Amino acid sequence: METLKVKPNAVLIVDNHVPEFNRDSGSRRLFELIKLMLSNDMSVFLLADLKEYKYKSDYIETYRNHGVYVYEPFLDEQNTLITKTRFIQKIAPSLRYAWLHRPIIFDKYYTTVKSANAKCKCIYDMVDFHYLRLIREYELNKKNNLKKDAEAFLSLEINNCKKADTVIAISENDKASLKAYFKEDNKIEVIGNVHQYIEKEDGFKPFDTRKQLLFLGGFKHLPNVDAVIYLKQEIMPLVWKKDPNIEVVIVGSYPPQEVLDLHSDKFIVKGFVEDVSEYFKHSKLFVAPLRYGAGVKGKIGQSFEWSLPVITTDVGIEGFDVSPFHDDMIGNTPEDFASKILKIYNDETLWNDISDHSKVILKPFSLQGINTVLKSVLQ
């Protein structure tokens, strides 16, 4: 470690895994933030909360190629294993910031970082307001264990907020919800997902050449599992009564068996796909019937990147301003959701209007806008 040329603005990023930027939106967001940090002439150290003997990832080389120092267990000159804690202690004198990603990670690493360097500023990146997501799931399912989990997370998250030098909320919605429990508004900054609009070119597929509905989401995130089951069992039967030829494609990493079992000739479960761009280019609608969750949904923003119209719920659209098309795009019951699908699927004028409006929707998520807030946090 002594040979590393560390810049004065050094930041340690800790997540529960090496961020898999093409598998889930939280990892994609963190990857984009890391690239912005590097572009701002910062040294970036990345550490995953994994057991040393399990420390393996196909993504490590990608981060190193970008200039990130990625921790892996190794032996020092005295043949002593450099664990995660020893690694933090070694780099601590160079650290100005620790970006601790997710509530459990902040709670686990805050003391280690502060003990190694009391002057290091600890940033708590909530990713989403976990209490809000869990209490919404409880309100949907009325399972008492969910309520207990939600209350436990609320206690953890508020305690983290009190300790942190800066709290990062992913949306104004999450910030407003958090303020009901944590009053120090001056400590909370909003840094959402990074989305870059892809300009329409000559090869952009027009309305009448497209077919299929698309859902994309990582299935380690349980709201996505619920959304796909809800889509298959309650929404699509209503759609198929009107148009039995509409197909659905489900793309996403780590699908559980209950999702794989939904596969049929009209409901196609693909699982993980390395390059999802072709699905966005050829699908007619993106559907995300999310019934609970929090934060900003990366899958929604990704759809707007490709100018693909979206049908979702009030939960799914949080963080996005889709006016004047809100009523066309939002359905909170199976009947309403199905009717919105059928309407836009068959209305070329409306489809084009929403598609063209995607660029406006994504303005708050531009690299420039996110970078301005990031620089104010990492002064």
N, C-alpha and C positions, 0 to 999 in steps of 0.2 A: 504493500500500500504506500510505502514511503516514496516510491518513484512516480506516483500519480501527480500530474500537473493540475491541481485543483484551483478553480477560479474563486475569487472572493465571495461571490454569491453562490454558495453551494447549498443544495437542497437534498434531503433524504426523503424518498417516497416509499411508504410501506403500504402494501396491499395484501389481501389474503392469498393471492396467487400472482404469478407473473401475468400482467394484463393481456388477455387473449383478444386483441383488438378486432378480430374478425368473427368473434363468437358471441359477444354480448355488448350492449350499448354502454354499460358502465366502464368496461375495459377500453372501448373505442374512445370514449370521452377522455379517460386518463391518458391514453396514448397521444391524443391531440394536445392535451395540456403539457405533456412532457416535451413534445416537439416545440411548442411555444416557449417553454422555459429555455430550451437549448438555443432557440433563435434569439433569446434575450441575453445570451452570453453567460448562462449559468452552468455550473457543473451539477449534474444530476446523478444521484445514487439511487438505485432501485433495489428494494429488498422485499421478498415475498415471505409471508408467514407460513412457512412449510417446515416440517421436520427435516433436519439436515440430510438424513438418509433418503428422503423423498425428493430432494431438490433436483428436479429435472424438468426441462421445458423446451419445447421446440421454438419458443418465441425469444429466448435469451439472445440468440445471435442477431436477431433483427434489432433489438434495443442497442446492443453493442455497436452495430453498424451505424446507428444514428449518433453514437458518441456517449451513450449512457454507461455508467459503471454499474454492472449488475452483480449483486452478491451471489456467490456460490461457495459452498464449504470448501476450505482448502487448509493445508498445513503451512505454518510459518517456518522461519529458519530454524526454530527450536523443535520442529516436528510436533507442534501443538495445533490442535484443530481450532480453526477460526470459526466459531459459532456465530449466529446472528448477533448475539449480545456483544461478543468481542469485536465483531466487525463495526458495530455502532460506536463502541468505545474508541476504536482506532481512527475512525473518520470524524469523530465528534468535534475535535478542535477546529476543523474546517467548516463545520456546519453553521449556516445562518438560519436555516429553516428546516423543519420536519413537516412533511405533508402526509398526514395520517388518514388513510382512506377507508372509511366505514367505521361505525361506532365501536365494534369490538376491537378493531385494530388500534384505534386511538386509546381506548382504555388499557390495552395490553402493553403498548409501547411508550406511552407518555412518560411514565416514571423512568424508564430506561434511558430515554433521550435526555430528559432534564437532569438526571443524575450524572450523565456523561458530559453535558454542557448546559449549564443553567441559563445561559444567555440565548440558547437556540429558541427561536419562536416556533411554537407548535400550532399547526393549522389543522383544524378538524373539518375534513371534507365529509359531510353527512352522506353523500351520494343520493339518498332520498331520506325523507323523514320516516324512519322505520316504524315508529309508533303509529303514524297516520295510516301506513299501508296495512299494518296488522289489525288495527281497530276497525278499518273498513272491511277486512276479511271476516272479522268476528261479526260485524253487523250483517254480513251476507249469510254466514253459515251458523252463527249462534253457538259456536263451540267454545266452551268455557276455557279450554287450554289456550286458545288464541287470545282471549282477553287477558289472561295472566301473562302471556308472552308480550303482549302490547304494553302492559303496565310496567313490566320489567325493562323493556327497551326505552320507555319514556324516562324512567329513572336514570338509566345509563346515559341516554342522549343528553339530558339536561345537566347531568354531572360533567359530561365531556365539555359541554358548552361553557360551563363555569370555569373550567381549567384552561381551555384553549385561549390562545392569543387572538386568533381569528376563527370564526365559524363560516364555513362555506355551505350555503343552501343551493340547491340545483335550480330552483324556480322561485318566482315571487309568491306562488301559491304555497310552497313549502315554508317559505320565510314567514308568511302571514300566519300559517298554522302554528309554527314554532313560537311565534311571539305571544301566543296565548299562555305559554308555559315558561318562556325565557324572555325577560324584559329588556336585556341589554342590546338594544337595536343597533348600537354603534359597532358592535363586534361581528355583526352578520353581513356577509357579502353574498351576492348571487352570481354564481358562475354555472351556466347551463351547459348543454351539449354544444359542440362545435359542428356546424353544418355549412358546407359550401355548396351553393346552388350550381347545378350543372347546366350550362346554357344549352338551349335546344339547338340542334344542328340539323343539317339536311337529312341525316339518318334517323331523326326522331320519328318513332312509329305513331301514325295517326290513329284516331279513335276506331275507325272501321277495320283496322288490321289487328286489333288487340282482342284478346279473350282471357278468360280465367280471372279468378280472385286470388290475391296473394296475401299470406300471413307470414311474417318473419319475426323470430324471437328466440332468445336463448331459453331453454327449458329447465335450467337450474333455477330460474326465476318463476316461482309458482303462479303468479298472476297470468303468465303466458299459458301454462298448462290449463288453468281454469278457462281462459278465453277460447282456446281451441276446442275443448270439450263442449263448451256452451255454443260455439259456432256450429259444430257438427250436429249436436243433438237438438238444439232449440231454434236456431236461426235458419240453417240451410234447408230443413224440410219445408219451411214456408216459402223460401225462394224457389225450390224445385217444384212446388205445386204450380207456380206460374211459368217457370222456365227450367225444365228438367235437364237442359243441356249445359248449364253453367257449371264449370269445374272450379275446384279450389285447390291451390297448391300450398302446402305447409312446409316452410323452410326454417331450420333452426338447430342449434347444437344441443346435444345431450337429450334427445326426446326420450321420456320414460315409456315403459311398455303401454301404459294407458293411452298415450298419444299414438304410438305405433299401431295400436289396435284399431284406431279410427280409420286407417287407410282403406280406400276403396277406389273403384274406377273413376269416381267423380270427386273424391276427397283424397288427394294424393299427398302422402307424408314423405317428404324427401329427406328429412334430417339435415345434417350439416352440409353446407355447400361452400366450397372455397371462394368462388366468385359469384356473388349474388346479382351482379349488375344485369345479366341477361333477363332475370326474372322481373326486375323493375322496368326494363325496356319493353317487355312484351305483354305484361299483365295489363288488364283494363282498370282494376280497382285494387287498392290495398285495404284490407279489412282488419280491424283490431278491436273486437268487442270485449275490452277489458272491464271487468266488473269491480275490481279493487286494485290498489296500488298507490303510488305517490311519485313525486318528481316529474321530470320531463322524459317522455318516452322516445328513446332514440330511433325506434322503428318508424315512428310517425315522421320525425324530421328527415330520416333517410328517404322516405317516400317523396316528401316535398323536394328533396335534392334532385330527384329524377322527374319532377313534375307529374307525379302519379297521384290522382285524386284518392282521398282517404275517406272511409266510413269508420267512425269510432264512437266512443261514448264520452260522457262528461269527464270521466276519470282519464281516458286516453288522451284527450285534447288539452289537458292542463298544461299551462306554460306556453301555449300557442294561441295567437290571435288569428282566427280564421274568418273573422267577419269580412265581407257580408254573407259568407256561405255557411255560417254556423248551423242554421236550421236544416240545410241540405245534407250536412256531413255527420250529424250527431243522432244516434239512436240508442235509447237506454232500455228498451224492451225488445224482445225477439221480434215482435210484429213491426215496431218502428224501424229497427235495424234492417230487417228484410226489405221493407218498403223503400228505404233509402238506397239499398243495393240495387234494386230493380229500377229505380228511377234514374240514377246516374249511369247505370250500365247501358241504358237504352236512350239516353238523352245526350246527343253529341254536342249540342250548344253548351249545356251546363257542364259537361265533362271538360270541354275546352276552356271554359271560363275559370273553373277551379284549377285546372292544370296551369294556365297562364298566371294565376294569382300566387302560385307556390313561391316564386321569387320574393314577393312582398312578405309572405309569412316567415321566411327564413332570415330576413334582415337582422333581427336581434341576435341571431346565432352565428353571425359571420366571424371569421378569424380575427378581424380587426376589432370588433366589438368585445369579444371575449378576451382578447389580448390586453385591451385597455384596462379591464377590471383586474386581470391577473397581475399586471404590472403595478397596480395600486396596492394589491395585497403583498406582493414581493417587491417592496420598495427598494 
